[in-house]
Amino acid sequence: MVDRVYVFDLDDTLYLERDYVRSGFMHIGDVSRSHFGVDGVGEHAWSLFEHGTRGNTFDLVAAHFSLPPEATRVFIEEYRNHDPAIALQPDALYYLRNLPDDAVGTGVVTDGFAEGQRRKLRALNLDDVLDNIVVTGEHGPGWTKPSENAFRLIESKFAGREIEFVYFGDNPTKDFNAPHQLGWRTVRVRRPLGLHFAVDDTVVVDETISTFPMKDAVGDQARRVKGRLPQ
Ligand SMILES: [Mg+2]
């Protein structure tokens, strides 16, 4: 049996990014109430998201409620730095608790605003559970996927060993090229509620799944998972 290291993307692979967006918008609703004395901002922002708005939501919200010019900047800062109310998808939780018997290590490669990604990892209790966590935003702009840097860093932790690396991601545009180039096995987790669900598969994806497998993954959890997962 070949030893494998299982490495995961975070957003929309282990939890739903839309849950993070909703959590952030509800926080913005609280901020609007306390800073600007305006109600309904979070609900309005969420409604825009549900109708397909991406990227300029806070500008639209600020205009809709006639908020002061600094509102968008405050919202972005608060959104990125809030402690999110998010949870692992049930299949991801199960999989992490019951990794295949060939697992000798784990990892995470995730892009995005570094402090925000760290808060997500803490909220999901993953920084206690997974090893080799690479938040590319902590390393510099040259590390963002599809850069190979983060994947090479994880490989270096297992130097000299015969290992097959596996990367689970959700975004065909950027997740899989680098690990594929390095000879990793690539698995797309294509969740119907994921933000990149509609993007077509690419040739660099070895396998596409809609959820992590929840059967045939029974084993000695304590041997492989060093920390504590949420109950
Ligand atoms: Mg993702």
Residues whose N, C-alpha, C, O or C-beta is under 5 A from the ligand:
A	BS01	MG	D9 L10 D11 D12 T13 D170 N171
